[in-house]
């Protein structure tokens, strides 16, 4: 469960970074 959340959080951060650029 925690691992899934970590992956989701990492993906969200990646998306945010892409949007920022």
C-alpha positions, 0 to 999 in steps of 0.5 A: 500500500505504501509503495503504491502511494510512493509511486503515485506521489512520484508520478504526481511530482513528475507531472507537476515538474513537467507542467512547470516547464 
